[in-house]
Amino acid sequence: MDDRQQDSAYRSARHSVYWSQLQSVAAQRWSVADLFAQDATRATRFSTRAGALYMDYSKQCIDETVLSNLLSLADSCDLSARIEALLQGAMVNTSEQRAALHTALRLPATAALQVDGQDVVADVHHSLAQVARLSARVRNGTWRGFSGKAITDVVNIGVGGSDLGPLMATTALDEWADTDIDVHFVSNMDGTQLDNLLKHLNSETTLFIISSKSFGTVDTLSNAKTALSWLLATAKRHAGTEDSVLRRHFIGISANSAKMRAWGIHPEHQLQLWEWVGGRFSMWSAIGLALAIRIGMAGFKALLAGAHSMDEHFAQADFAENLPVLLGLIAVWNSTFLRVNAHTVLPYDGRLSYLPSYLTQLEMESNGKSVTQHGARLDYDTCPILWGEIGSNAQHAFYQLLHQGTQQVSCDFIACVRRYHDKQKNAPLQQQHELSLANCLAQSRVLAFGNAAVATAGSDSVADSAADKYKYYRGNQPSTTILLDELTPHSLGALIALYEHKVYVMASIWDINPFDQWGVEMGKQMAESVYHAMQDEREGQFDSSTDQLLRHINQLS
């Protein structure tokens, strides 16, 4: 056995030891209230900061023993080497035999990174220069539609990561917008979004961005085809040709230039993606064009800089103070060892309304896996079911289950400390902001301590509430609170990168590949077969339920 094999065997043995220790400790009774009662310094010791982000994880069901074992487990999985491999462009996407270099999309121009002899940094910044050039033309009115009018509306047509990322960021940062050009997002295959939108847009002044890594996604191309037909119907009245419409009203973003060209996207209006960029990790690339148009290139670069600052923290910070590492290890502890198989994201800021949906895709598409990178079937739980909502809305919806239901659910509370800086001018809004922050802290407290939280607040009705079964709050729901100093392009970039790296930490511990998504492919293939059967009104090809449903549809069509 050579040194490498010996080291691997040693790590495997240590991994088994720490895994077993965590399983044993997890079987104990865990009480957040008891943990706080036993340690007056707990909140200080189980919190940390990176840049504008402060993370308090003291309301999780962990102690020093658990944290120590989790950190040792990370070391036994060679997490440091895995992080380096990710950032240096190694083949971490094992099933597709390529790198996952979303972190390269936010490297500064002065950085150096070559993968297979290709200067990745130069390629990325060449693409960013194209984004800057095209966004400037739209923003300053140079870009004109087929009738010679300046662009007033931009529609991003995409799905999955080509929609959720730019939609989430554009919504979050709309206060930073410095243009009257409106940006819209369309993703639904059934045409509802597009149909409702086109009724209110002017075809002469609308620009479409077709965002698709493969440029073969049926959802996206069906919407793009409808948009083209809508434009042509008006352009004919202005003697506009299809070529002029395609050139003046469409930008393509894809890794497949041949398909963009075949569809009719002018070469000067094609923006490049790379195979090493996964869709759900792509908002830092040209996929962010819609955001760049809305907030300007300076704001977009600040977003990239914020993400890069979290990349550096991830690479350099000691694991005991490393936000992505801690967040990922806590998620593994909850899901795999404590069997808390549901997780909710609760931002207490309306600007982050699409963050839960974005993180739902990021985590569940990445880590919803049941085999290791070597194809072995797993015998432990991986990614929990994740969902979320703006916290103040969720309080009037699913918090009932969190507080009094039978399910254990882990929670991430996210809030921004500073907003409406001119307190005298914005006094009512500042008061609303403070009320939102108070609700954020109060809800995490009640989830952790249950009825005891009300008792320590001095309520006169605590005894009656505790005795009344209908009003009993059991508490002991684990949560982490992440506070941003304020919401800016830089801090949002850091927040999203934090969750990207959390996903990678979880995958490293579980030994799964977070960068493929084979689970979505078979459904697409089957949909094509069913579609052709529907067009030909053919029956008897599928299971009895599908065939019966097809007959019903065909009878009504």
Secondary structure, 3 states (H helix, E strand, C coil): CCHHHHHHHHHHHHHHHHHHHHHHHHCCCCCHHHHHHHCCCHHHHCEEEECCEEEECCCCCCCHHHHHHHHHHHHHCCHHHHHHHHHCCCCCECCCCECCCHHHHHCCCCCCCEECCEEHHHHHHHHHHHHHHHHHHHHCCCCECCCCCECCEEEEECCCHHHHHHHHHHHHCHHHCCCCCEEEEECCCCCHHHHHHHCCCCHHHEEEEEECCCCCCHHHHHHHHHHHHHHHHHHHHHCCCHHHHHHHHEEEEECCHHHHHHHCCCHHHEEECCCCCCHHHCCCCHHHHHHHHHHCHHHHHHHHHHHHHHHHHHHHCCHHHCHHHHHHHHHHHHHHHCCCCEEEEEECCHHHCCHHHHHHHHHHHHHCCCECCCCCECCCCCCCEEEECCHHHHCCCCHHHHHHCCCCCEEEEEEEEECCCCCCCCHHHHHHHHHHHHHHHHHHHHHHHCHHHHHHCCCCCHHHHHHCHHHCCCCCCCEEEEEEEECCHHHHHHHHHHHHHHHHHHHHHHCCCCCCCHHHHHHHHHHHHHHHHHHHCCCCCCCHHHHHHHHHHHHHC
